[in-house]
Amino acid sequence: MRYLSNMSEQKQQAVEISPDSISKEALDSIIESFILREGTDYGFQEVSLDTKKRQIHKQLEKQEIVLVYDLENASPQLLSRKEWTKLQQPITD
């Protein structure tokens, strides 16, 4: 697990969670919720929910995206590796 903290406040904000550490059903639910919430535009061709879910699973396997538990909102989130890395940087004034 990796922790995100605001260095100036020393308050933990989020935790990276290995997708293997939760049940397949829970992971599928998180992925489906992410897809439906994001409403991503896939262009002229419709992409099925199952296809989108497979794409997210592949991105998780390749560690292009990460599963993060937001402690403030008590909810899981999917973030790009770049977004997660940026969030881990110390906040400077």
C-alpha positions in Angstrom: 0.0 0.0 0.0 1.1 3.5 -0.7 0.0 6.5 1.3 -0.8 10.0 0.2 -0.2 12.7 2.7 -0.1 16.5 2.7 3.4 17.0 4.1 2.6 20.3 5.7 -0.4 18.9 7.6 0.8 15.3 8.0 -2.7 14.1 7.3 -3.1 10.9 5.3 -5.6 11.5 2.4 -5.6 8.3 0.3 -4.2 4.8 0.1 -3.2 2.9 -3.0 -4.8 -0.6 -2.9 -3.6 -3.6 -4.9 -6.5 -4.8 -7.1 -5.6 -8.3 -6.0 -6.3 -7.5 -2.4 -10.1 -7.1 -2.9 -12.6 -9.6 -4.3 -13.3 -9.8 -8.0 -16.9 -8.7 -7.4 -15.8 -5.6 -5.5 -13.3 -4.7 -8.2 -15.8 -5.2 -11.0 -18.3 -3.0 -9.1 -15.7 -0.2 -8.7 -14.8 -0.4 -12.4 -18.4 -0.4 -13.5 -19.2 2.6 -11.3 -16.1 4.4 -12.7 -17.2 3.8 -16.3 -20.8 4.9 -15.7 -19.7 8.0 -13.7 -17.1 9.1 -16.2 -19.3 8.7 -19.3 -16.3 8.6 -21.5 -16.8 9.3 -25.2 -15.4 6.5 -27.3 -16.0 8.3 -30.6 -18.4 7.2 -33.4 -18.5 3.6 -32.4 -20.3 2.5 -29.3 -18.3 0.3 -26.9 -20.1 -2.2 -24.7 -19.8 -2.0 -20.9 -18.0 -5.4 -20.9 -15.4 -4.1 -23.4 -14.8 -1.0 -21.3 -14.5 -3.2 -18.2 -11.9 -5.4 -19.9 -10.0 -2.3 -21.0 -9.9 -1.0 -17.4 -8.7 -4.4 -16.1 -5.9 -4.4 -18.7 -4.9 -0.9 -17.6 -4.8 -2.0 -14.0 -2.7 -5.1 -14.9 -0.2 -2.8 -16.7 -0.3 -0.4 -13.8 -1.3 2.4 -16.1 -4.1 3.2 -13.6 -4.3 2.6 -9.9 -6.9 1.8 -7.4 -7.0 4.3 -4.6 -9.1 4.5 -1.5 -9.9 8.1 -0.6 -10.0 8.4 3.1 -11.7 11.7 3.2 -14.7 10.6 1.1 -14.5 6.9 2.2 -14.6 5.8 -1.4 -12.5 3.9 -3.9 -11.3 5.7 -7.0 -9.4 4.9 -10.2 -6.6 7.3 -11.2 -4.0 7.3 -13.9 -0.5 6.5 -12.6 0.4 10.1 -13.6 -2.4 11.6 -11.5 -1.5 9.4 -8.5 2.2 10.3 -8.7 1.3 14.0 -8.9 -1.0 13.7 -5.8 1.9 12.2 -3.8 4.0 15.2 -4.3 4.5 17.4 -1.2 2.3 20.5 -1.2 4.4 23.6 -1.1 3.2 27.1 -0.4 
